[in-house]
Amino acid sequence: MGNQPSVWPNSDRSVEIIDTTLRDAQQCLWTTRMTAAMMTPIADMMEQAGFAMIDFMAPVQFDVCVRYLRENPWEKARFFREKFRTTPLRGYCRSKSLVGFSMVPDDIVELWIERLNANGFRVVGTLDALFDVENMLVSVRHAKRLGMYSVGALVFCDSPVHTDEVYARTARELIERGGVDSIMIKDSGALLTLDRIRTLVPALREVMGGRPIELHSHCNTGLAPLVYLEAARLGVQRLHTSIAPLASGPAQPATQLMLHNLQVSGFRTNVNRDRVNSISEYLTDLAAREGFPVGEPMEYDAFHYRHQMPGGMLANWRYQLRQSGIEDRFDEILEEIARIRPELGWPIMVTPFSQIIAVQAMLNVVGGERYRSVPDEVKMYALGHFGKLLAPVDPDVLDRIVENGSPRIPLRPQPLAPAAVELRRAYPDADDDERLLRYMFAGNEVDNMLAAGPLKVSVPGASPVARLIEALAERPAVKYLEVERKGARLVYSKAA
C-alpha cells in the first residue's frame, strides 16, 4: 500500500453530521419539488435528530419556490426557522451571482447575505467555481460582519490544474483574508477517490489552523460512502448526508448507512437513529404518494471522470435532448464535453459552467462545425467576465469564440455599478425581501407567487380521495364531479 498519510489526532473520534435531505438531496432526486406542507410533518423530528446543521436553501431553491411551487422562499425560511429552534439553518452564495448565470453588483450580493441572516439563516457557504477569492470575499466578509458562521466551499474537480496545492492555497487565502470558520470540500461531481482524499485532506490540514473540514459528495460513482469513511479517519470532522430514500444515486450517502459504518469503524456521532428512522418512514410514504423516485446505488462508470457532468444534470440533459429529437447523440455530446474542457482551461462542471459547457458541446455536435455558434456565457467565461481562470483557454479556440460570439460582449470585463439604491427606488412600497426577489426574477413571476397567498403548511390528506377533494375545493370553477370505478361511485358537488 505504500506510505499512508498520518491520521489527524481526534481524541474522542467524533463526527458531526450535516443534513442535506431538504436541500441538495431533494434537488438531486425530486427536482426540488418538496413543498413546505411536505416538509412540515418531519420538522420536529429533524430538530430533535442531533444534526450539526440543516442544509436548507440555495439559490436554486429560491428559483423553484418562486417559479414552480408558488411559495415565498423568505416566508418558507422564517417558518422553518421557528421549527428548527436550535439546529442552525444553512444557505449559500454562488460567487457573485444569484439565480441564473449573470454576475451581480457587490451591493446586491451583500443584500442577499443580509436577507439570509434576517430570515433565520445562521450559516452561509460561499463557492466560486473558478476559485476566484476576490469574488468570494464579498459575501464572506459581509457574513462575518453580520455575525454569521462562514463556510468556504471549494468545489472539487479532477483535472491537471486542480491540484492539492491550489486547494490549500485557496483555503489559506479565505482564512487569512476572509476569516472563514470552516472549509468544505464540495464534490458536486462525485469525483473524489480514496487516493485523492488521502492527499487532499492532509494538504488542507496544514493551513486550517484548527478549523474544521467538511466533506460533501454525491453517489454517482458509488465511491462516496467509502471516501467519507477515509475522510473521517484522516480527520474530517463533518460529513454531509441525507436520509434514505432521499439519498444515494445522484444525492449524498444515506445517513442510516453512514451512521452504521461510522460506528463499526470506531467513530461516534450525536445523531438519534430512532428519529432518522422515523423520518425515513415518512419520506418513503411521501415518495410513494407523490410518485417521487427513490435513491438507488449506482455502478462505477470510468467515463464519468472524462465528461464529469453532475448526475442530476445527466437525467435532465437526456430529457431535453429527447424533447429536441436528438437523444441518439447523447454519448457523442458527452465525448465533446470531454474535448471542450481542456480547451477552455478545465472549467469545473458545476453551475453555471456545467450548463454552458453542455450547450456548447451540443452546438458543436449538432452544428457540424466546432465553435461556429457560441453562447454569450461561453464568450463571457473565456474573456474572464466570471472571474480569473485557473488555466488559459486554447489560443485557437479563443480566437473562434471571440470571432463567433456576440459583439456586444466587451473584450475586457467592466465593473458593475451598484444597484441596491435604484432597486429600492423602483419598488418603494416593498420590503427588501420582495425587492431582492424582483431583482432575481423577471416578468410577473413574483406577482404570481404573491397571488398564491400565504405559505401552505397543512399536510395533504393521506388518501388519494382526500387529496382529490382538497384539490377540488381550491378550484371554484369545478362545481360537480362524478367518478365511478369497479362498482364504487364518488360524487363531488359544491353548493351554489
C-alpha positions in Angstrom: 0.0 0.0 0.0 3.0 2.3 0.4 3.2 5.2 2.9 -0.2 6.3 4.2 -0.9 9.9 5.4 -0.9 10.4 9.2 -4.2 10.3 11.0 -5.3 13.7 12.4 -5.4 13.3 16.2 -9.0 13.1 17.3 -9.3 12.1 21.0 -13.0 11.4 21.1 -13.3 10.1 17.5 -16.5 12.1 17.0 -18.0 13.1 13.7 -20.8 15.7 13.1 -23.5 15.1 10.5 -24.8 18.0 8.4 -28.2 17.0 6.9 -28.9 17.7 3.2 -32.3 16.0 2.9 -34.3 19.2 2.5 -31.9 20.9 0.1 -29.4 19.0 -2.1 -30.9 15.6 -1.8 -34.4 16.6 -2.9 -32.7 18.8 -5.5 -30.9 15.8 -7.0 -33.8 13.3 -6.8 -37.0 15.2 -6.6 -36.1 18.3 -8.7 -36.6 20.5 -5.6 -40.4 19.9 -5.5 -40.8 19.4 -1.8 -43.4 21.9 -0.6 -43.5 23.4 2.9 -46.5 21.2 3.6 -44.4 18.1 2.7 -41.6 19.2 5.0 -43.7 20.2 8.0 -44.5 16.7 9.4 -40.8 15.9 9.9 -39.6 19.3 11.1 -39.8 18.5 14.8 -38.1 15.1 14.3 -35.3 16.7 12.3 -34.9 19.4 15.1 -34.5 16.5 17.6 -32.2 14.3 15.4 -29.0 15.9 16.6 -27.7 17.3 13.3 -24.9 19.8 13.5 -26.7 21.9 10.8 -29.5 21.6 8.3 -28.6 22.5 4.8 -31.8 24.2 3.8 -31.8 26.5 0.8 -29.5 27.7 -2.0 -30.4 30.0 -4.9 -32.0 27.1 -6.9 -34.5 26.5 -4.1 -35.5 30.2 -4.4 -35.9 29.7 -8.1 -38.2 26.6 -7.8 -40.2 28.2 -4.9 -41.0 31.3 -6.9 -41.5 29.8 -10.4 -43.0 26.4 -9.7 -44.2 25.9 -6.1 -45.5 29.5 -5.8 -44.1 29.7 -2.3 -42.4 32.7 -0.9 -38.9 31.4 -0.1 -38.3 34.0 2.6 -41.6 33.1 4.3 -40.6 29.4 4.0 -37.3 30.1 5.7 -38.9 32.0 8.5 -41.5 29.3 9.1 -38.8 26.6 9.4 -36.5 28.7 11.4 -39.2 28.5 14.1 -39.3 24.8 13.7 -35.5 24.3 13.8 -35.0 26.3 17.1 -31.6 25.0 18.0 -30.2 23.5 14.7 -28.6 26.2 12.5 -30.1 26.7 9.1 -27.6 26.9 6.2 -27.8 28.9 3.0 -25.4 29.5 0.1 -24.0 32.2 -2.1 -22.7 31.2 -5.5 -19.8 33.6 -6.3 -21.3 37.0 -7.4 -24.5 35.5 -8.9 -27.9 34.6 -7.5 -30.2 32.7 -9.9 -29.2 32.4 -13.5 -25.7 32.9 -14.8 -25.1 36.6 -14.8 -22.9 38.4 -12.2 -24.5 40.9 -9.9 -23.0 44.0 -8.2 -21.4 43.7 -4.9 -24.1 45.6 -3.0 -26.7 43.1 -4.3 -24.5 40.2 -3.0 -24.4 42.0 0.3 -28.1 42.5 0.3 -28.5 38.7 -0.3 -26.4 37.9 2.7 -28.3 40.4 4.8 -31.7 38.9 3.9 -30.5 35.4 4.5 -29.4 36.5 8.0 -32.6 38.4 8.7 -34.8 35.5 7.7 -33.1 32.9 10.0 -30.0 31.5 8.3 -27.1 31.4 10.7 -24.6 29.7 8.3 -23.7 30.7 4.8 -21.5 28.7 2.4 -19.7 30.6 -0.4 -18.4 29.0 -3.5 -16.8 30.1 -6.7 -16.2 27.6 -9.5 -13.1 29.4 -10.7 -11.6 29.7 -7.1 -11.5 33.4 -7.6 -11.1 34.5 -4.0 -11.9 38.1 -4.8 -15.4 37.0 -5.9 -15.9 35.0 -2.7 -14.7 37.7 -0.3 -17.7 39.9 -0.9 -20.1 37.5 0.7 -17.6 36.0 3.2 -16.7 39.3 4.7 -20.3 40.6 4.9 -21.4 37.4 6.5 -18.7 37.8 9.2 -19.7 41.4 9.7 -23.2 40.2 10.5 -22.0 37.6 12.9 -22.9 34.6 10.6 -20.9 31.4 10.5 -19.0 31.4 7.2 -18.0 28.3 5.2 -15.6 28.5 2.3 -16.8 25.9 -0.2 -14.1 24.6 -2.5 -15.6 22.7 -5.4 -13.6 19.5 -6.2 -12.5 18.8 -9.7 -10.3 16.1 -11.3 -8.0 17.9 -13.7 -4.3 18.8 -14.2 -4.8 22.3 -12.8 -7.0 21.5 -9.7 -4.1 20.3 -7.6 -3.9 19.8 -3.8 -1.7 23.0 -3.7 -4.4 25.0 -5.4 -7.0 23.8 -2.8 -4.7 24.5 0.1 -3.7 28.0 -1.3 -7.3 29.0 -1.8 -8.3 27.8 1.7 -5.4 29.7 3.3 -6.4 32.8 1.5 -10.0 32.5 2.6 -8.9 32.0 6.2 -6.4 34.8 6.2 -8.3 37.4 4.2 -11.9 36.4 4.9 -11.8 34.7 8.3 -13.9 31.8 7.2 -14.9 29.5 10.1 -14.6 26.2 8.2 -13.6 24.8 4.8 -15.9 22.5 2.8 -14.8 20.1 0.1 -17.7 20.3 -2.2 -17.5 17.2 -4.5 -20.5 18.1 -6.7 -19.4 15.8 -9.5 -18.8 12.7 -7.3 -15.2 12.6 -8.5 -13.3 12.0 -5.2 -11.4 8.7 -4.9 -9.7 7.1 -2.0 -6.3 8.0 -3.4 -7.2 11.7 -3.8 -8.8 12.2 -0.4 -5.6 10.8 1.1 -3.6 13.6 -0.3 -6.2 16.4 -0.3 -7.2 16.3 3.4 -3.6 16.4 4.7 -2.9 19.4 2.3 -5.8 21.3 3.8 -5.0 20.3 7.3 -1.7 22.2 7.0 -3.5 25.5 6.5 -6.6 25.1 8.6 -5.3 26.4 12.0 -7.6 24.1 13.9 -10.7 25.0 11.9 -13.0 22.0 10.9 -13.1 20.5 7.4 -16.4 19.3 5.9 -17.0 16.8 3.1 -19.9 17.0 0.8 -20.1 14.5 -2.1 -22.6 12.6 -4.2 -23.0 8.8 -5.0 -22.9 8.9 -8.8 -19.8 6.7 -8.9 -20.6 4.6 -5.9 -17.4 5.7 -4.1 -18.7 8.4 -1.7 -19.6 6.2 1.3 -16.1 4.7 1.3 -14.5 8.2 0.7 -16.4 9.5 3.7 -15.0 6.9 6.0 -11.5 7.5 4.8 -12.0 11.2 5.3 -13.2 10.7 8.8 -10.1 8.6 9.5 -8.0 11.5 8.2 -9.7 14.0 10.5 -12.6 15.4 8.6 -15.0 16.4 11.3 -18.2 17.0 9.4 -19.9 14.8 6.8 -22.9 15.8 4.6 -25.5 13.0 4.4 -29.2 12.7 3.5 -31.9 10.4 4.8 -32.9 7.5 2.6 -34.9 7.1 0.5 -33.7 10.7 -0.3 -30.1 9.5 -0.6 -27.7 7.6 -2.9 -28.0 7.8 -6.6 -27.0 11.4 -7.6 -27.6 12.5 -3.9 -25.5 12.2 -0.8 -24.7 9.0 1.1 -27.5 7.7 3.2 -27.5 8.9 6.8 -28.5 5.5 8.1 -25.7 3.7 6.3 -23.1 6.3 7.3 -24.1 6.1 11.0 -23.7 2.3 10.9 -20.4 2.4 9.1 -19.0 5.1 11.4 -20.0 3.2 14.4 -18.4 0.0 13.1 -15.2 2.0 12.3 -15.0 3.3 15.8 -16.5 6.8 15.4 -19.4 8.3 17.2 -22.0 10.9 16.4 -24.7 12.7 18.2 -27.4 11.7 15.7 -30.5 10.0 17.1 -31.1 6.9 14.9 -34.7 6.5 16.0 -35.6 10.0 14.8 -33.8 9.3 11.5 -35.7 6.0 11.0 -39.0 7.8 11.6 -38.1 10.5 9.1 -37.2 7.8 6.6 -40.5 6.1 7.0 -42.3 9.3 6.3 -40.2 10.0 3.2 -40.8 6.5 1.9 -44.6 7.1 2.2 -44.3 10.5 0.7 -42.3 9.2 -2.3 -45.0 6.6 -3.0 -47.8 9.0 -2.6 -46.3 11.7 -4.8 -44.7 9.4 -7.4 -41.2 10.7 -6.5 -38.2 8.5 -7.3 -36.1 7.0 -4.5 -32.3 6.9 -4.5 -30.6 3.7 -5.5 -26.9 2.7 -5.6 -25.2 3.5 -8.9 -22.4 1.4 -10.6 -19.0 2.8 -11.2 -18.6 4.4 -14.6 -15.0 5.3 -15.6 -16.3 7.6 -18.4 -17.9 9.8 -15.8 -14.4 11.1 -15.0 -13.9 12.4 -18.5 -17.1 14.4 -19.0 -17.7 15.0 -15.2 -21.3 16.1 -15.8 -23.2 16.1 -12.5 -25.6 13.2 -12.1 -28.8 15.2 -11.6 -28.0 17.2 -14.7 -27.4 14.0 -16.8 -31.0 13.0 -16.4 -32.3 16.5 -17.2 -30.0 16.8 -20.2 -31.0 13.5 -21.6 -34.7 14.5 -21.2 -34.1 17.8 -23.0 -32.3 16.1 -25.9 -35.2 13.7 -26.2 -37.6 16.6 -26.4 -35.5 18.0 -29.2 -35.3 14.7 -31.0 -31.6 14.3 -30.7 -31.3 11.9 -27.8 -29.4 9.5 -30.0 -26.4 11.9 -29.9 -26.2 12.0 -26.1 -23.0 10.0 -25.9 -21.5 12.0 -28.7 -22.2 15.2 -26.8 -20.6 13.8 -23.6 -17.5 13.0 -25.7 -17.5 16.6 -26.9 -17.7 17.9 -23.3 -14.6 15.9 -22.5 -12.9 17.5 -25.5 -14.0 21.1 -24.7 -12.9 21.1 -21.0 -9.1 21.1 -21.7 -9.6 23.6 -24.5 -11.4 26.0 -22.1 -8.8 25.7 -19.3 -10.5 22.8 -17.4 -13.7 24.5 -16.1 -15.4 22.7 -13.2 -18.6 21.0 -14.3 -20.8 22.8 -11.7 -23.4 25.6 -12.2 -23.1 27.7 -14.2 -20.3 26.1 -16.2 -21.8 22.6 -16.4 -24.8 24.1 -18.3 -22.9 26.4 -20.6 -20.3 23.8 -21.5 -23.0 21.2 -22.2 -24.8 23.8 -24.5 -21.5 24.5 -26.4 -20.9 20.8 -26.8 -24.4 20.3 -28.2 -23.9 23.2 -30.6 -20.6 21.8 -31.7 -22.0 18.3 -32.4 -25.3 19.3 -34.0 -24.0 22.3 -35.9 -21.3 20.3 -37.6 -18.5 22.9 -37.1 -17.0 23.4 -33.7 -17.5 26.8 -32.1 -19.4 28.2 -35.1 -22.2 29.1 -32.7 -21.0 30.4 -29.4 -23.4 31.2 -26.5 -22.9 34.5 -24.7 -22.0 32.8 -21.5 -19.1 30.8 -23.2 -17.6 34.0 -24.5 -18.1 35.7 -21.1 -16.3 32.8 -19.4 -13.4 32.8 -21.9 -12.8 36.5 -21.5 -12.9 36.4 -17.7 -16.3 38.0 -17.1 -17.0 35.4 -14.4 -13.6 35.7 -12.8 -9.9 34.9 -13.4 -9.4 31.5 -15.0 -7.1 28.9 -13.4 -5.7 27.9 -16.8 -5.7 29.8 -20.2 -8.1 29.0 -23.0 -6.5 27.4 -26.0 -5.5 30.4 -28.3 -7.1 29.0 -31.5 -10.3 28.2 -29.6 -10.3 31.6 -28.0 -10.0 33.3 -31.5 -13.0 31.3 -32.7 -15.0 32.2 -29.6 -14.2 35.9 -29.9 -15.0 35.9 -33.6 -18.2 34.0 -33.5 -19.5 35.2 -30.1 -21.8 38.2 -29.7 -20.0 41.5 -30.4 -22.0 43.1 -27.5 -19.8 41.3 -25.0 -16.7 43.5 -24.2 -13.3 42.0 -24.6 -12.5 43.2 -21.1 -14.8 42.8 -18.1 -16.3 46.0 -16.8 -17.1 46.7 -13.2 -20.8 46.6 -12.3 -22.4 49.7 -10.9 -24.2 49.5 -7.5 -27.9 48.6 -7.9 -29.4 48.4 -4.4 -30.3 52.2 -4.2 -32.1 52.1 -7.6 -33.8 48.8 -6.6 -35.3 50.4 -3.5 -36.3 53.5 -5.6 -38.1 51.2 -8.2 -40.1 49.4 -5.5 -40.8 52.0 -2.8 -43.7 50.1 -1.2 -41.9 46.7 -1.0 -39.6 45.5 1.7 -36.0 44.3 0.9 -37.1 40.6 0.7 -39.6 41.4 -2.1 -37.2 43.8 -3.8 -34.5 41.2 -4.0 -36.9 38.6 -5.4 -38.0 41.1 -8.1 -34.3 41.7 -8.9 -33.8 38.0 -9.3 -36.9 37.1 -11.3 -38.2 38.6 -14.5 -41.8 39.4 -15.6 -44.7 38.5 -13.4 -43.2 35.5 -11.6 -43.1 37.3 -8.3 -46.6 38.6 -8.7 -47.8 35.1 -9.5 -46.1 33.8 -6.3 -47.6 36.5 -4.2 -51.0 35.9 -5.7 -50.9 32.3 -4.4 -51.3 33.6 -0.9 -49.6 32.7 2.4 -47.4 29.7 2.7 -49.4 26.5 2.9 -48.1 24.3 5.6 -51.0 21.9 6.3 -50.4 18.3 5.5 -52.4 16.9 2.5 -54.7 14.1 3.2 -53.0 10.7 3.1 -55.5 9.0 0.8 -55.9 9.9 -2.9 -59.6 10.6 -2.4 -58.9 13.1 0.4 -56.3 14.8 -1.7 -58.6 14.9 -4.7 -61.3 16.6 -2.6 -58.9 19.1 -1.2 -57.7 20.0 -4.7 -61.3 20.4 -6.0 -62.2 22.6 -3.1 -59.4 25.0 -4.2 -60.9 25.2 -7.7 -64.0 27.4 -7.7 -64.8 26.6 -11.3 -65.4 22.9 -10.5 -69.0 22.6 -9.3 -69.6 18.9 -9.8 -67.6 15.7 -10.4 -68.7 12.1 -10.6 -66.3 9.2 -10.7 -67.3 5.5 -11.0 -64.8 2.6 -11.0 -65.3 -1.1 -10.3 -68.8 -0.6 -8.8 -67.7 2.3 -6.5 -69.1 5.7 -7.1 -67.8 9.1 -5.9 -69.9 12.2 -6.3 -68.5 15.7 -5.5 -70.9 18.6 -5.5 -70.2 22.1 -4.4 -73.1 24.1 -3.1 -74.1 27.1 -5.1 
